[in-house]
């Protein structure tokens, strides 16, 4: 399986000690594997691994929760870079229990910052949400200077966590970088968890189930491939400039209806059945991120075109979700796919 993560564009991370919180999830698995390929010494902390055998064997896996302060102190100590990707709520349903969302995200983030400031952490990189913190935008595409007016508890939690990062830098000198990530998609995304519209649609299409669309399907979102997100995160490690908040997205908008049409083309099984449901309260009609700042500051740009990324994701999910009756186990299939990606990285390094 090919990848647009080009190791030659990377700063040398050989020997850099990196901790990935939320390392068993979608973004975490992809980031851990890429960091290892860059030569970093990687530790991952997470509640569980979404995909068996997904992590490169050179990643030191620790099962745990950010609420476990003792475990957190143990893995954080002496890390050069800590990536905070952990999130315990789902944007679409966070408003149903804002207290739980606050405890699961803001409280654990503040606890993490307290741990980091006393344990020689070089830098903390926080995955915020470019789709949730801005709310209804004044103009498109949305720059980092746009007003933040989130319409979900999830967005408020992300924005509040950003403010605490700035506070801890002011009070304690803790270095940080915030990346406001658009709607990421790609390999290792788990469907059916209330987020990840691309993965959910692909899974339902491959299973012959109707595609569920909230509202008219005309809402527009910014979709960015996970390889591009991982590249931005790794490039942010060595950034020492003044801008602490950067958008990470494709800079282009796609409607949900357009995704359905493109999926029909890629899967080539004829028209897909669609079921339209009432729109969810708080949905904004459009969200497209302006990525000119990160392009200028980090030299980063999205490299995976939408249709290319969609084809790769369909191929990956078709392989990963083959029936269990096949002779090859799912774990072995995941391992094989990992080996294919690692070989692609090695070829690009050569």
N, C-alpha and C positions, 0 to 999 in steps of 0.2 A: 504494500500500500504506500503510495507516494505521499510526501508532505512538503509544505512550503516553509517549514522551519529550516532556515539556512544557517548552519553552524558557523559558516565563514563570516556572517554578519555579527556574531556574538562577541562580546568582550570575554576574555579568558576568565572562566570561573573555576579553574582547576584548584581544588583544595578549599574553595569557599564553603563554609558551613551554612547550610540552608535548612530551615524548618518550615514545613508546609502544614498549616493548621487547616483541617478539612481535606487532608491529603487522600482520603478514600473516595471523595466525590468526583463529579464530572471535571471541573477545572483542576482539582487537586491532582488527580491521577495523571492528566496530561502534562501538568507543570512538573511534577516529580520526575517523570520519565525524561522530559526534555532537559531538566537540570542535571540529571545523571549523565546524559549524553554530552553536556557541556563541561563535564569534569568536576562538578560540585559534589560535596559530601552531603547527602540528603537524608533528613529524618522527616517522617510523615506521622501526624497525629490525627486520628479520626475515630468516630464512633463505630464505623464498619466500612468494609470495602464493597462498593456497589457492584463491582465485577470481580469474580474470582480470578486470581493470577494476573490481575491487571497491572500491578506495579512491577517495575524493573526489580529483579532480585537484589540489586545493589542499594535499593532504598530501605532504610531502617524503619520498619513499620511499628508504631505503637498504638494500640487500641485504647481509646480513652475519650473523655469529654473535657471541654474547656472549663467546666465547673469543678473539675478535680484539680484543685490548686497545687496539691503535692506533685501530681504527675506533670502538671504544666511547668512548675519550677524546675523539675528534673530535665525536661527536654529543651527548655528555653535557654538555659545557662550557656553562655559563650557562643551563641549563634551569631554569625555575621549578618544574616538576613532572615527575618521571620515574615512569611507570607500568611496573612490572615484571610483565608477564603471561607472559613466556617460560617454557616448560617443555619439557624434552626427553625426557620419559618418559611412559608410559601407566600409570595406576594399576593396571589389572588384571594387567599383566605386569611391574611394577617389581620384584617379589620374585625374578624369575628372574635378574636381574643387578644386585644392590644396589650393587656398586662403580661400575658405569656410571651408575646413577641418582644416586649421590652426586656423581660428577664432573660430570654434566650439569646438576645443579640446585644443590646446595649450593656447590660450588666456584665456579661462575660467578656465583652470587649474592654471595659474599664478594668476588670480584674486582670486581664492579659497585660494591659499597659502598666499596671502596678508591678506585675512580675517582671516585665521587660526592663523597666527603668533601673532595677537593682541587680541586673545580671549580665551586664556588658553586651547587650544586644546592639549590633551596629546600625541596623535599619529595619523598620517595619513597613511592609507594603500591604495596603488594605484594598481588597476588591469591593468597591462600592457599586452602586447601581445607576448607570446612566439612564435607564428606563424608568426609574422610580423617584429619584430625588428632585427632578425638575417639575413634575406635575404637568399642568397645561402650559406649554411653552408660548412665549410671546412671538417667537419667530423660528423658522427652520432654515438651516440646521441649527442646533442648540450649542452655543459656546459655553465654556466653563463659567463665564461671567454672567450667564443668564440667571435670573432669580430662581431660587429653589422654593418650591411650594408643593411638597409631596401630598398625594391624595390617598395614601395607604399607610397603615402602621409600619409596614415593611420599609417604605421609603423614608419615613420619619426616623426609624431605627438606624438606617444607613447614614442619614444626614447627621443625626446626633452622634454617632460613632466618629464621623469625620471631625466634628467639633471637639470631641475629647482628644483626638489625635493632636490637633492644633494646641489644645490646652497643655498636654503633657510635653510637647516640644517647648512651649513657653516656660513651663514650671521646672522641667527636669532635663531639657536638652535632648529628648528622645527624637531621633531622626525618623522621618516617615515619608511615604509617597502614597497618594490616593489615586487609584485608577477607577474612573466611573465607566464601567463596562456595559455595553449595549446587550442585546439579546444574543448570547453566545449559543452556538450549536456545533455538533460534530461528534466524533467518536467518544464513547463512554458516557454519553448523556443518557440518563434513565428516564424513559417515558412514564406517563401515568402518575406523576407526582404533583400535578397542579401547576407545573411550569415546564418550560421547554417545548414550545408549540411545535417546532420542527421535528424533534424526536417523537413526540406523541403522534403527529400526523403520519410520519413514516411508519411507525409501528402499527397503527391502525390500518393503513393502506396495505402493508405487507400481510396483515392478518385477514384482509377482506372485510374489515369493519368500516362503518360510515365515519367520515371525518366530522368531528363536532366543532362547529364554528359559533362563537359567541357574538351576537349582534349581526350586522349585515355582512361582515367580512371585509369591510372597506377600511378598517383601521390600519394605520401604517406604522411599521416598526423598523428599527435598524438591526439587521442580523449580521453578526460577525463570526467567522469561523474560529474555533477554539485554538487552532495553530497560531492565528494572528494574535489572539489574546495572550497566549503563552509567550510569544515573542515580545510583546509589550512589557509583560511582567519581568522578564529576564533583562531586557534593556534598561528597565527602571532601577535595577540593582545599583548601578554605578552612577546614576544621575545625581549631580550635586547642584543643579540650578535652582532658581528661585521659585519655580512653579510647583506647588505641592499637590495640585489637583489637575488631572488630565483625563479627557475623554478617550475611550477606546471603542471604536465602532467602524463600520464600513463607510459611513458618511452618505449612505444611500438608503432609501425607504422602499419597503415592499409591503403591499397589502396582504392580508391573510388569504384573500381570494386568489391573488397572484401566486402565492405559495402553492395553493391547491392545483392551479393550472400547471405550474412547473413540475410538481410532483407527478401529475398525470403523464407529462411528457417523459420524465426520467424513468418511471416504472413501466410505462408503455403497456398497460393492461386495459386501456380504454378508460372511459369516464369513471371517476371515483364518486361514490355515493356520499352526499354531504347532508348533514343535519344542522339546521340553524337554530340557535337557542337565544333567549333574551340576553342582551348585553349586560355585562357585570357593572355594578355601580362603581364609579370612580375611574373607569377606563378613560384614557385620553385618546382623542382621534388620531393623533400622529406624534411620533417621537423619532427624530433623526439627529444624530450627534455630529457636531462639527469637530473634526479631528486635526485641524490645522495646527493647533498648539503642539500636540505630541509629535507630529511630523517635523515641526521646526526644532523642537527641543531634543528629541531622541533620534531623529532620522527614521522613525518608524512609519510604516504605512501598511494598510491591509493588502495582502498579496493573494488571497484566495478569492477568486470571483464567486459570486453567489451560485451559479449553476454548477461550477466545478465542485464547490463545497457540498452542494446538495447531492450530486452524484456520488461523491466519496462517502457521504454519510449513509446514503441508501445502501451502497455496497457493503459498508461495515456492518450495518444493522442486519442486513440479510444474512451475512456470514455468522454474526454473533448470535442470532436468534434461530438458527437452524433447529429442527426438531431434535429432541433428546434421543430419539430412537436411532439416530445416526451413530456409526461406530466411533466417531471422534467425539470426545466429551466437550462440553462448552468451555471448560477451563483450558483444554488443549487448544481449542480454536482461538481463544483469547491470547494464549501464549504465542501461537503462530502469527497472529496479527501483530502482536508487539514486536516479534522478530523482524517482520517485514518492514515495520516503521523504523526500527533501529538500523536496519541495513540501508534504508533510504537516507537516514541522517549521516551514516558513515560515508556513503558515496558522496554526499554533498560536502563533507569535510575534506575529502581527498583532493 
